[in-house]
Amino acid sequence: MSGDAQFAVAGPRAILASLEEGQDLLAIQALNSSLTLEVTLSNDYMHEKGVSSDSSLEEKLDVLKNATIGSNNVGDSGDVYLRNLMEKHGIDHSNFEVIKLDGNGAKIGGMLENIVDGGVASPPFAQQANQKKAGEKFIQSSEDDDYADLVWEIVYAEREYLEDNPEVAEKVVKAIGKGIEFSRENPEEAAESIQDYFDGVDTEIIEQSLISIQDSFTGHGEMSQEAFDNGQDPLVEFSDMSGVKTKRDTSPGGFWTNEYIEEVFPD
């Protein structure tokens, strides 16, 4: 909003909260078409509860009802979407606790020291935890049908800027769309190309992470009303935590559009 950047990339919470403040923003692409958050549990906790990642989703969620989980912040998207998932499947989350452990290293350290029973984050967290023998992936959000169809990591900008600079928006959408396509079809090369971003993480771990969320790289980042509903509803349900209090009309052409994608990827 200060003008220092023309585009932003964030989860649906960011754009919905900004709209709530009266900012006129427009979403033009989604990097992921499903929620990529994963829950990783410590080996000790899984052994204590006698569960494995092969258990049913309901059984796994039931194990979390008395767990302490590390997330980047209390009340962040990991906290909100996980509580909503538990509530949706009839699991009491009143004794479920989230504590702030910012960054994968802090979460892994917390698991090794038994400070937390696990953590919630997107890849490569689970892969790193497994490598450090701290724990293993227990729940992948996309196991739930609604979370398997959810806009995640949305590209957006001020509507006025987009209207004044359509050619710039098309270039951004084209570049990101090609990146989505490349990551889906060439995970090994994609991992090598982003190695510098994940300082200290093995390329093999990054590749495994990309493969684990391969299904979320669909098309060129097209969005749908249902996927926006699935992203918005948990935030409104837990509005005290998310700050998103208004349930917005998610019809196409409102605060999101595929028109830039359709312009540069007509087929």
C-alpha positions as CSV (number, residue, x, y, z in Angstrom):
1,M,0.0,0.0,0.0
2,S,3.1,2.3,0.4
3,G,4.0,1.8,-3.2
4,D,7.2,0.0,-2.5
5,A,6.0,-3.1,-4.3
6,Q,3.4,-3.5,-7.1
7,F,2.4,-7.1,-6.4
8,A,2.1,-9.3,-3.3
9,V,2.0,-13.0,-2.7
10,A,0.3,-14.3,0.4
11,G,-2.4,-16.7,1.7
12,P,-6.1,-15.7,1.4
13,R,-6.1,-14.2,4.9
14,A,-3.9,-11.3,3.8
15,I,-6.1,-10.1,0.9
16,L,-9.3,-10.7,2.8
17,A,-8.1,-8.8,5.9
18,S,-6.9,-5.9,3.6
19,L,-10.3,-5.8,1.9
20,E,-11.9,-5.6,5.3
21,E,-9.8,-2.5,5.9
22,G,-11.3,-0.9,2.8
23,Q,-8.4,-1.5,0.4
24,D,-9.3,-2.1,-3.2
25,L,-7.3,-5.1,-4.2
26,L,-7.6,-7.7,-6.9
27,A,-6.3,-11.3,-6.9
28,I,-5.0,-12.4,-10.3
29,Q,-3.5,-15.8,-9.8
30,A,-2.9,-18.6,-7.2
31,L,0.4,-20.3,-6.9
32,N,-1.2,-23.4,-5.4
33,S,-4.7,-24.8,-5.9
34,S,-4.7,-26.6,-2.6
35,L,-3.6,-26.0,1.0
36,T,0.0,-27.0,1.3
37,L,0.2,-27.0,5.1
38,E,1.3,-30.2,6.7
39,V,1.3,-31.4,10.3
40,T,4.5,-33.2,11.4
41,L,4.5,-35.1,14.8
42,S,7.5,-36.0,16.8
43,N,8.5,-39.7,16.9
44,D,8.1,-39.8,20.6
45,Y,4.5,-38.5,20.5
46,M,3.5,-40.8,17.7
47,H,4.9,-43.8,19.6
48,E,3.2,-42.7,22.8
49,K,-0.2,-42.4,21.0
50,G,0.3,-45.6,19.0
51,V,-0.6,-44.0,15.6
52,S,1.0,-43.7,12.2
53,S,0.5,-41.6,9.1
54,D,-1.6,-44.5,7.7
55,S,-4.4,-43.9,10.2
56,S,-7.6,-42.3,8.9
57,L,-7.9,-38.5,8.9
58,E,-10.4,-38.6,11.8
59,E,-8.1,-40.8,13.8
60,K,-5.2,-38.5,13.2
61,L,-7.2,-35.4,14.1
62,D,-8.4,-37.0,17.3
63,V,-4.7,-37.5,18.3
64,L,-4.2,-33.7,18.0
65,K,-7.0,-32.7,20.5
66,N,-4.6,-32.6,23.4
67,A,-1.4,-31.9,21.5
68,T,0.9,-28.9,21.6
69,I,1.9,-27.8,18.1
70,G,4.5,-25.2,17.0
71,S,3.5,-22.7,14.3
72,N,5.0,-19.5,13.1
73,N,2.5,-17.5,15.2
74,V,-0.4,-18.2,17.6
75,G,-3.6,-17.6,15.6
76,D,-1.8,-17.7,12.2
77,S,-3.2,-19.6,9.1
78,G,-1.7,-22.9,10.4
79,D,-3.5,-22.5,13.7
80,V,-6.8,-21.4,12.1
81,Y,-7.0,-24.0,9.3
82,L,-6.0,-26.8,11.6
83,R,-8.6,-25.9,14.2
84,N,-11.2,-25.6,11.5
85,L,-10.3,-29.1,10.2
86,M,-10.7,-30.6,13.6
87,E,-14.1,-28.9,14.2
88,K,-15.3,-30.0,10.7
89,H,-14.6,-33.6,11.6
90,G,-16.1,-33.4,15.1
91,I,-12.9,-33.2,17.1
92,D,-12.8,-31.0,20.2
93,H,-9.9,-28.6,19.9
94,S,-10.4,-26.8,23.3
95,N,-7.3,-28.4,24.7
96,F,-5.3,-28.2,21.5
97,E,-2.5,-25.7,22.0
98,V,-0.4,-23.8,19.5
99,I,2.7,-22.0,20.5
100,K,4.9,-19.7,18.5
101,L,8.0,-21.3,17.0
102,D,9.0,-19.2,14.0
103,G,10.9,-21.1,11.3
104,N,11.4,-24.8,10.6
105,G,14.6,-25.0,12.7
106,A,12.8,-23.8,15.8
107,K,9.9,-26.3,15.3
108,I,12.3,-29.2,14.7
109,G,14.3,-28.2,17.8
110,G,11.1,-28.0,19.8
111,M,10.2,-31.5,18.7
112,L,13.6,-32.9,19.6
113,E,13.5,-31.3,23.0
114,N,9.9,-32.4,23.6
115,I,8.8,-28.8,24.0
116,V,6.1,-29.4,21.4
117,D,4.5,-32.6,20.1
118,G,4.8,-31.4,16.5
119,G,4.6,-28.5,14.1
120,V,2.5,-27.2,11.2
121,A,4.1,-25.7,8.1
122,S,4.3,-26.1,4.4
123,P,7.2,-28.2,2.8
124,P,10.1,-28.6,3.3
125,F,9.3,-28.7,7.0
126,A,8.2,-32.4,7.2
127,Q,11.1,-33.5,5.0
128,Q,13.6,-31.6,7.2
129,A,12.1,-33.0,10.4
130,N,12.4,-36.5,9.0
131,Q,16.0,-35.9,7.9
132,K,16.8,-34.7,11.4
133,K,15.0,-37.8,12.9
134,A,12.7,-35.5,14.8
135,G,9.5,-36.8,13.4
136,E,7.5,-37.5,10.3
137,K,4.6,-36.1,8.3
138,F,1.3,-37.0,9.9
139,I,-1.3,-35.0,8.1
140,Q,-1.3,-33.4,4.7
141,S,-4.1,-30.8,4.5
142,S,-5.2,-31.9,1.1
143,E,-6.4,-35.2,2.6
144,D,-9.6,-33.1,3.3
145,D,-11.6,-32.5,0.1
146,D,-12.2,-28.8,0.8
147,Y,-8.6,-28.2,1.5
148,A,-7.6,-30.1,-1.7
149,D,-9.5,-27.3,-3.6
150,L,-8.4,-24.1,-2.0
151,V,-6.6,-21.0,-3.3
152,W,-3.3,-20.7,-1.5
153,E,-0.4,-18.2,-2.0
154,I,-2.4,-15.7,-4.1
155,V,-0.9,-13.0,-6.4
156,Y,-2.7,-9.7,-5.9
157,A,-2.3,-5.9,-6.4
158,E,-4.2,-2.7,-6.2
159,R,-7.0,-2.7,-8.7
160,E,-6.1,0.8,-9.9
161,Y,-2.5,-0.3,-10.6
162,L,-3.7,-3.3,-12.6
163,E,-6.1,-1.3,-14.6
164,D,-3.3,1.2,-15.5
165,N,-0.7,-1.4,-16.2
166,P,-2.3,-4.5,-17.7
167,E,0.8,-5.4,-19.7
168,V,2.9,-5.6,-16.5
169,A,0.2,-7.8,-14.9
170,E,0.2,-10.1,-17.9
171,K,4.0,-10.5,-17.7
172,V,3.9,-11.3,-14.0
173,V,1.1,-13.9,-14.6
174,K,2.9,-15.4,-17.5
175,A,6.2,-15.8,-15.6
176,I,4.5,-17.3,-12.5
177,G,2.3,-19.5,-14.7
178,K,5.4,-20.9,-16.5
179,G,7.0,-21.4,-13.1
180,I,4.0,-23.4,-11.9
181,E,4.1,-25.5,-15.0
182,F,7.9,-26.1,-14.7
183,S,7.7,-27.0,-11.0
184,R,5.0,-29.6,-11.8
185,E,6.7,-31.2,-14.7
186,N,10.4,-30.8,-13.7
187,P,10.7,-31.0,-9.9
188,E,14.4,-31.9,-9.9
189,E,15.4,-28.9,-12.1
190,A,13.0,-26.7,-10.2
191,A,14.6,-27.7,-6.9
192,E,18.0,-26.8,-8.2
193,S,16.8,-23.4,-9.4
194,I,15.5,-22.4,-6.0
195,Q,18.3,-24.0,-3.9
196,D,19.7,-20.5,-2.8
197,Y,16.4,-19.5,-1.3
198,F,16.4,-22.5,1.1
199,D,19.8,-21.9,2.7
200,G,21.2,-25.1,4.1
201,V,18.5,-27.4,2.8
202,D,19.6,-30.3,0.5
203,T,18.4,-30.1,-3.1
204,E,17.0,-33.6,-2.7
205,I,14.8,-32.4,0.2
206,I,13.5,-29.5,-1.9
207,E,12.8,-31.9,-4.7
208,Q,10.9,-34.3,-2.4
209,S,8.9,-31.2,-1.1
210,L,7.9,-30.1,-4.6
211,I,6.8,-33.7,-5.5
212,S,4.8,-33.9,-2.2
213,I,2.7,-30.9,-3.3
214,Q,2.8,-31.6,-7.1
215,D,-1.0,-31.9,-7.2
216,S,-1.3,-28.3,-6.0
217,F,0.5,-27.0,-9.1
218,T,-2.5,-27.1,-11.5
219,G,-2.9,-25.3,-14.7
220,H,-1.3,-21.8,-14.6
221,G,-2.8,-20.6,-11.4
222,E,-6.5,-20.4,-12.3
223,M,-8.9,-19.7,-9.4
224,S,-12.5,-20.7,-8.8
225,Q,-15.3,-19.5,-6.6
226,E,-15.4,-22.8,-4.7
227,A,-11.7,-22.7,-4.0
228,F,-12.1,-19.1,-2.6
229,D,-15.0,-20.2,-0.5
230,N,-12.8,-23.0,0.9
231,G,-10.1,-20.5,1.7
232,Q,-12.4,-17.9,3.2
233,D,-14.9,-20.0,5.3
234,P,-12.4,-21.2,8.0
235,L,-11.1,-17.6,8.4
236,V,-14.6,-16.3,9.0
237,E,-15.4,-19.2,11.3
238,F,-12.4,-18.3,13.5
239,S,-12.7,-14.5,12.9
240,D,-11.4,-13.6,16.4
241,M,-8.1,-15.3,15.5
242,S,-7.9,-14.4,11.8
243,G,-9.3,-10.9,11.8
244,V,-11.5,-11.8,8.8
245,K,-15.0,-11.0,10.0
246,T,-16.9,-10.3,6.8
247,K,-18.0,-13.2,4.5
248,R,-17.5,-11.8,1.1
249,D,-19.1,-12.6,-2.2
250,T,-16.6,-14.8,-4.0
251,S,-18.2,-14.6,-7.4
252,P,-15.7,-14.2,-10.4
253,G,-15.0,-10.6,-11.2
254,G,-15.4,-9.3,-7.7
255,F,-12.1,-9.2,-5.8
256,W,-10.5,-11.9,-8.1
257,T,-10.2,-12.6,-11.8
258,N,-8.7,-15.1,-14.2
259,E,-8.7,-12.7,-17.1
260,Y,-5.0,-12.1,-17.0
261,I,-4.3,-15.8,-17.1
262,E,-6.8,-16.3,-19.9
263,E,-5.1,-13.5,-21.9
264,V,-1.6,-15.0,-21.7
265,F,-2.6,-18.7,-21.6
266,P,-5.6,-18.8,-24.0
267,D,-5.5,-22.6,-24.4
